[in-house]
Amino acid sequence: MSKQKRKKIKYINIVLTGLVSSLIVLSLTTYIMVKGVIKSLSTNSDIKEVEIVDTIKDYGYVLTENDTELFKRYYYELKELLEKKSGHEDFEENYTKLIVQLFVADFYDLNSKINKNDVGGVQFVYEPYRESFCSYASDITGIYYYVENNTYGNREQKLPIVEDVEIVSVNRTQFEHEEFKDDHAYVISVNIKYKEDLGYDKTVELILAHNNKKIEVVEMR
């Protein structure tokens, strides 16, 4: 075989090897990208439909099948209180305390959440703030950001479970925002008890303001 023919065959082999290598790399890259997109979609948008168990109609509060036993306890206490109307003594303060306990029990119990977009306590937040509140809770600085997807119930991640929310203090305050003002708002401090200490907030202070007949969380610190 002539030198020229041998060189030509060698060149063709190199080209074929290069093409095969490129195809393998391209296939692997495509697989990784597709896998990443699927994971991203399942984490961010694959939200399991949750059944509503009970509703407090005049206020719009709901209890779902995914809510914890602690949340259920506070919820039925709230329902009983609201059914007695606002005529009895200390109604508003007791109502406000239960809203705080429900909010904290739901927001900080990450173990009961499906994914990072399943933000707890939203129904107790001042309505115009809810969208921005969810974004705040699930962005890179929020506590929901690292919550792994549990749509199929196979999550192994260890997350906080709230066992109790203790009211520490209740005080009146004046709350003013560019959108509204409430001269009779509440500032409430609580202690949070977890099943296991994983380093999450153990104390929190909330400000609640009036929104028509409801009292809603307007600030958390």
PETA-V18653 format. One record per pair of residues at least 6 apart in sequence whose C-alpha atoms are under 7 Angstrom apart, sorted by the first residue. I is the first residue (numbers start at 1). J is the second residue. Records with the same first field share a line. If there is no record, write none. Layout:
# PETA-V18653
I = J ; J
This chain:
# PETA-V18653
43 = 115 ; 148 ; 149
44 = 117
47 = 151
48 = 151
50 = 64 ; 65
51 = 64 ; 65
52 = 62 ; 63 ; 64 ; 65
53 = 63 ; 64 ; 65
54 = 62 ; 63 ; 64
55 = 61 ; 62 ; 63
56 = 62 ; 79
61 = 123
66 = 112
70 = 163
71 = 102 ; 105 ; 106
74 = 98 ; 102
75 = 102
78 = 95 ; 98
96 = 215
99 = 124
101 = 165
103 = 121 ; 124
104 = 121
105 = 162 ; 165
106 = 120 ; 121
107 = 119 ; 120 ; 121
108 = 162
109 = 160 ; 161 ; 162
110 = 159 ; 160 ; 161
111 = 159 ; 160 ; 161
114 = 149 ; 150 ; 151
115 = 147 ; 148 ; 149 ; 150
116 = 138 ; 144 ; 145 ; 146 ; 147 ; 148
117 = 138
119 = 134
122 = 130
124 = 216 ; 217
125 = 216 ; 217 ; 218
126 = 216 ; 217 ; 218
136 = 142
137 = 143 ; 144
138 = 144 ; 145
139 = 145
148 = 155
149 = 155
160 = 194 ; 196 ; 198
161 = 194 ; 195
162 = 193 ; 194 ; 195
163 = 193 ; 194 ; 195
164 = 192 ; 193
165 = 190 ; 191 ; 192 ; 193
166 = 190 ; 191 ; 192
167 = 189 ; 190 ; 191
168 = 189 ; 190 ; 191
169 = 188 ; 189
170 = 186 ; 187 ; 188 ; 189
171 = 186 ; 187 ; 188
172 = 184 ; 185 ; 186 ; 187
173 = 183 ; 184 ; 185 ; 186 ; 187
174 = 182 ; 183 ; 184 ; 185
175 = 181 ; 182 ; 183 ; 185
176 = 182
182 = 209 ; 210
185 = 208 ; 209 ; 210
186 = 207 ; 208 ; 209
187 = 205 ; 206 ; 207 ; 208
188 = 205 ; 206 ; 207
189 = 204 ; 205 ; 206
190 = 203 ; 204 ; 205
191 = 202 ; 203 ; 204
192 = 202 ; 203
193 = 202
204 = 221
205 = 220 ; 221
206 = 217 ; 219 ; 220 ; 221
207 = 217 ; 218 ; 219 ; 220
208 = 215 ; 216 ; 217 ; 218
209 = 215 ; 216 ; 217 ; 218
210 = 216
